Amino acid sequence: MSLMPVAEARARLLDGVAPLGTEQVPLAQANGRVLAEDLAATRTQPPFPASAMDGYAVRLSDLETLPATLEVVGEAPAGHGFAGALAPGQAVRIFTGAPVPEGADAILIQEDARRDGDTVTALERPAPGQFIRPAGLDFRKDEALIHAGARLDYRTLALAAAMNHARLPVRRRPLVAIVATGDELVPPGAEPGPDQIIASNHAGVAALVEDCGGTPLDLGIAPDDQTAIAAKVREALQAGADILVTLGGASVGDHDLVQEVLGGEGMDLAFWKIAMRPGKPLMAGRLGSMKVLGLPGNPVSSLVCALLFLRPLIAAMLGRSPDLFEETAVLGGPVAENDRRQDYLRATLSRHDDGTLVVHPFDRQDSSMLALLAKSGALIVRAPFAPPLHAGTPVPILRL
């Protein structure tokens, strides 16, 4: 099978992927969830003309000549409006958020007034409607304010609460089962043998799944044994996973058994081997209703492939755009010509004094070097057969 271009591989992976079902969750549990339906206001906000300042509700016709002394006939704190209407020569003491009494057409702020017992003297004349928030200033009943596909955060949740929604319709979180494979791996905290290393990919992939709005299910490490790997695959199926992510073992070595096992379990292979660096041995398929993504074993390859393929897949299942947002920056140093594989170079990100975004690629790009990925602010995207470039050349980047 020849190497497949990245864009084609991503299109195949996302082909036919539909948003998952909808569930209702309490407002307090909706942070980070993806809204499944447009959300309309159930009320008008504010529901009445409201004072924007502490002061006195007045009739401007009483303030033609200054200073003007008015009779204070009542008080309107927030939550307790004045029951009557304002007559000529009268004022009502009012506080921020309280309903403006009938007949009042401006707020005389307390800084511009002098109180003396049951009277107040206006020292300045406010403009018509000044310091009054009209009904519906923020929004009106039945107005759709938050739209399907929005990822809910502190701003949208505050708005949903103001719209009087106690429960919200959200997309079900994709359940992503993660299986690391390899005799050489031991979990973090364990003591590795002389020929072993600490497993790390699963931790990064699980965190990315959570960041993208999914639910990770860590199924642990399977040794290089077909029966053990098959048991993990069946465990993912039994758990109802929407996506199975395997880590390592998808290449062509004698101990790379993942593709063979998945084929034996009935996986329909979509593609294998991508024209990209890092991450050529990437596998994708479907096993029943479960999407399968076989990521490379090298740590950086695994995480870069998760960013480029798993993240858009989760987005599509949540009803969000699966597109990756590329930006443009200028090179802070030269890069060599590229070969037939699309390259994703780890780089630091900074700005010139004039605000120009600058990327500085690391000299070494070995796919085992996690420390460089942790230091990186972006990936420089290099198309196949791209020519050498000098410092100052604009290039597309993906922020990390």
SULBEL-V245029 format. One record per backbone hydrogen bond with DSSP energy under -0.5 kcal/mol. NH is the residue of the N-H (numbers start at 1). CO is the residue of the C=O. E is the energy in kcal/mol with one decimal. If there is no record, write none. Layout:
# SULBEL-V245029
{{NH/CO/E} {NH/CO/E}}
This chain:
# SULBEL-V245029
{{4/273/-1.9} {9/5/-2.4} {10/6/-2.6} {11/7/-2.2} {12/8/-2.4} {13/9/-2.4} {14/10/-2.1} {15/11/-1.0} {17/14/-2.1} {20/317/-3.3} {23/170/-2.8} {25/168/-2.1} {27/166/-2.7} {29/26/-2.0} {30/27/-1.6} {32/152/-2.6} {33/30/-2.1} {35/33/-0.5} {35/150/-2.8} {36/169/-2.6} {37/169/-0.7} {39/146/-3.4} {40/38/-0.5} {41/143/-2.1} {42/163/-1.6} {45/139/-2.8} {50/133/-2.6} {51/98/-2.5} {52/131/-3.0} {53/131/-0.5} {55/94/-2.7} {56/108/-2.2} {57/92/-3.0} {58/106/-2.3} {60/58/-0.5} {62/59/-2.0} {63/60/-1.9} {64/61/-0.6} {67/122/-0.7} {68/122/-1.4} {70/120/-3.1} {71/89/-2.6} {72/118/-3.0} {73/71/-0.7} {73/91/-2.5} {76/93/-2.8} {80/77/-2.2} {86/102/-3.3} {90/87/-1.7} {91/71/-2.6} {92/57/-1.6} {93/74/-2.3} {94/55/-2.7} {95/76/-1.9} {97/51/-3.0} {98/95/-2.3} {100/49/-2.7} {102/84/-0.6} {104/101/-1.7} {105/58/-2.3} {106/58/-1.1} {107/130/-1.7} {108/56/-3.4} {108/106/-0.5} {109/107/-0.9} {110/54/-1.7} {112/109/-2.0} {113/110/-1.3} {114/121/-2.0} {116/119/-3.0} {119/116/-1.5} {120/70/-2.3} {121/114/-2.6} {122/68/-3.3} {122/120/-0.5} {123/112/-2.9} {124/112/-0.9} {126/124/-0.6} {129/105/-2.9} {130/127/-2.4} {132/129/-1.7} {133/50/-3.6} {133/131/-0.5} {134/132/-0.7} {136/46/-2.1} {137/134/-1.8} {138/45/-1.7} {139/45/-2.0} {142/41/-3.1} {143/140/-1.9} {145/39/-2.3} {145/143/-0.6} {146/39/-1.4} {149/35/-3.1} {150/147/-2.0} {152/33/-3.1} {152/150/-0.7} {157/153/-2.7} {158/154/-1.3} {159/155/-2.0} {160/156/-2.6} {161/157/-2.2} {162/158/-2.2} {163/159/-1.9} {164/161/-1.8} {165/160/-2.0} {166/164/-0.6} {168/25/-2.7} {170/23/-3.1} {170/168/-0.6} {171/34/-2.7} {172/21/-2.8} {176/174/-0.6} {176/215/-2.9} {177/175/-0.6} {177/243/-2.6} {178/217/-2.7} {179/245/-2.8} {180/220/-2.1} {181/247/-2.2} {182/222/-2.3} {185/182/-1.4} {186/197/-1.6} {190/187/-2.1} {192/190/-0.8} {196/193/-1.7} {197/184/-3.3} {199/186/-3.1} {203/200/-0.6} {204/200/-1.5} {205/201/-2.8} {206/202/-2.5} {207/203/-1.9} {208/204/-2.2} {209/205/-2.5} {210/206/-2.1} {211/207/-2.6} {212/208/-1.9} {213/210/-1.3} {214/209/-3.0} {215/174/-3.2} {216/214/-0.5} {217/176/-2.8} {219/178/-2.7} {219/217/-0.7} {222/180/-3.3} {225/223/-2.6} {229/225/-2.6} {230/226/-2.7} {231/227/-1.9} {232/228/-1.6} {233/229/-2.1} {234/230/-2.4} {235/231/-1.9} {236/232/-2.0} {237/233/-1.9} {238/234/-2.7} {239/235/-1.7} {240/237/-1.3} {241/236/-2.2} {242/175/-2.1} {243/175/-1.9} {244/291/-3.1} {245/177/-3.4} {245/243/-0.5} {246/244/-0.6} {246/293/-1.9} {247/179/-2.6} {248/246/-0.6} {248/295/-2.6} {256/253/-1.5} {257/255/-1.1} {258/249/-1.8} {259/249/-0.7} {261/257/-2.5} {262/258/-2.8} {263/259/-2.4} {264/260/-2.0} {265/261/-1.4} {266/263/-1.2} {267/262/-2.7} {268/286/-3.1} {269/267/-0.8} {270/284/-2.6} {271/284/-1.6} {273/282/-1.9} {274/280/-2.4} {275/4/-3.1} {276/274/-2.3} {277/342/-2.7} {282/280/-2.5} {283/294/-2.4} {284/271/-2.2} {285/292/-2.2} {286/268/-1.7} {287/290/-3.2} {288/286/-0.5} {290/287/-1.9} {291/242/-2.5} {292/285/-2.8} {293/244/-3.0} {294/283/-3.2} {295/246/-2.9} {295/293/-0.8} {300/367/-2.0} {301/367/-0.8} {302/298/-2.8} {303/299/-2.2} {304/300/-2.8} {305/301/-2.4} {306/302/-1.9} {307/303/-2.1} {308/304/-2.2} {309/305/-2.4} {310/305/-0.9} {311/306/-2.5} {313/309/-1.7} {314/310/-2.5} {315/311/-2.3} {316/312/-2.4} {317/313/-1.8} {318/314/-1.3} {319/316/-1.2} {320/315/-2.9} {326/324/-0.8} {327/397/-2.3} {329/395/-2.5} {330/357/-2.6} {331/393/-2.2} {332/359/-3.6} {335/389/-2.2} {338/386/-3.0} {342/275/-3.0} {343/382/-2.8} {344/277/-2.3} {345/380/-2.4} {347/378/-1.9} {348/360/-2.1} {350/358/-2.4} {352/356/-2.6} {355/352/-2.1} {358/350/-3.2} {359/330/-2.5} {360/348/-2.1} {361/359/-0.6} {362/346/-2.1} {369/366/-1.7} {370/368/-1.3} {373/369/-1.0} {374/370/-2.5} {375/371/-1.4} {376/372/-1.0} {376/373/-0.6} {377/347/-2.4} {378/347/-1.8} {379/398/-2.5} {380/345/-2.8} {381/379/-0.5} {381/396/-2.4} {382/343/-3.2} {382/380/-0.6} {383/381/-0.5} {385/339/-3.4} {386/383/-1.7} {389/335/-2.1} {392/331/-2.7} {393/390/-1.6} {395/329/-3.3} {397/327/-2.7} {398/379/-2.2} {400/377/-2.1}}
